[in-house]
Amino acid sequence: AEGEIGPLAASMRFLGLMGEGTPDWAVSSFDFSALEARFVEVRAAAMESKDFSALDALKAVLVDAGVEVKMRKDGVDLAAGPGFNAAKLETLV
C-alpha cells in the first residue's frame, strides 16, 4: 500500500490538494497480524501437501477485500490497498 500511497500523495501535493505527510484517510489502522499468521499456516500446509487450493482461496478473499498480498520466502506482508474493505474480512477474523 505504501508504494501506491507515495505517488498519490506526491501528485496531490503537486496539485495543491494536500500538505506534506500522509493524510489520515490513506493510513489503515487495521491489524493484519492474525491474518498474516493464518496465511503463513495455510501456506505451510499447502507446501507440504502440494495442494494450494486453500491458499488460493484465502488469497482471493484477501485481494477481493482490497488487501495487498506480498509473499516472501519467510512469510507474507498484508497491507490495505486501494478500495480496502475490512468488512469483507469478517469471515476470516
C-alpha positions in Angstrom: 0.0 0.0 0.0 2.8 2.4 0.8 4.2 2.1 -2.7 0.9 3.3 -4.1 0.2 5.9 -1.5 3.5 7.7 -2.0 2.9 8.6 -5.7 -0.7 9.5 -5.0 0.4 11.8 -2.1 3.1 13.4 -4.3 0.5 14.0 -7.0 -1.9 15.6 -4.6 0.8 17.8 -3.1 1.8 18.9 -6.7 -1.9 19.8 -7.4 -2.1 21.7 -4.1 -4.7 19.3 -2.7 -2.7 18.5 0.5 0.3 19.5 2.5 3.3 17.3 3.5 2.7 13.9 5.1 0.2 11.2 4.5 -3.4 12.1 5.1 -5.4 10.2 7.7 -7.6 8.6 5.1 -4.6 7.0 3.5 -3.4 5.2 6.6 -5.1 2.0 7.7 -5.3 1.1 11.3 -6.4 -2.5 10.6 -4.2 -5.1 12.4 -3.3 -7.7 9.8 -1.1 -9.8 12.2 -3.7 -12.6 12.8 -4.4 -12.9 9.0 -0.7 -12.9 8.3 -0.2 -15.8 10.8 -3.1 -17.7 9.3 -1.8 -17.1 5.7 1.7 -18.5 6.8 0.0 -21.5 8.4 -2.2 -22.3 5.3 0.8 -21.7 3.0 3.0 -24.2 5.0 0.3 -26.8 4.8 0.0 -26.2 1.0 3.7 -26.5 0.5 3.7 -29.8 2.4 0.6 -31.3 0.7 1.2 -29.7 -2.7 -2.5 -28.7 -2.7 -2.7 -24.9 -3.0 -6.5 -24.6 -3.3 -7.0 -23.4 0.3 -4.2 -20.9 -0.1 -5.5 -19.7 -3.4 -9.0 -19.3 -1.8 -7.6 -17.3 1.1 -5.6 -15.1 -1.1 -8.7 -14.5 -3.3 -10.7 -13.3 -0.3 -7.9 -11.0 0.8 -7.5 -9.5 -2.7 -11.3 -9.1 -3.1 -11.3 -7.1 0.2 -8.6 -4.8 -1.2 -5.7 -6.3 0.7 -2.3 -6.2 -1.0 -0.6 -9.6 -0.5 3.2 -9.7 -0.8 4.6 -13.2 -0.3 8.1 -13.6 0.9 10.2 -16.7 1.2 9.9 -16.5 5.0 6.4 -15.1 5.4 3.8 -12.7 4.0 3.1 -9.0 4.2 -0.5 -7.9 4.1 -1.5 -4.2 3.8 -4.6 -2.2 3.0 -4.6 -1.3 -0.7 -6.9 0.8 -2.8 -10.5 0.0 -2.0 -9.7 -1.8 1.2 -12.9 -3.0 2.9 -12.4 -4.6 6.3 -16.0 -5.8 6.4 -15.2 -8.3 3.7 -12.6 -9.9 6.1 -15.1 -10.6 8.9 -15.4 -14.3 7.8 -11.7 -14.7 8.2 -11.1 -13.0 11.5 
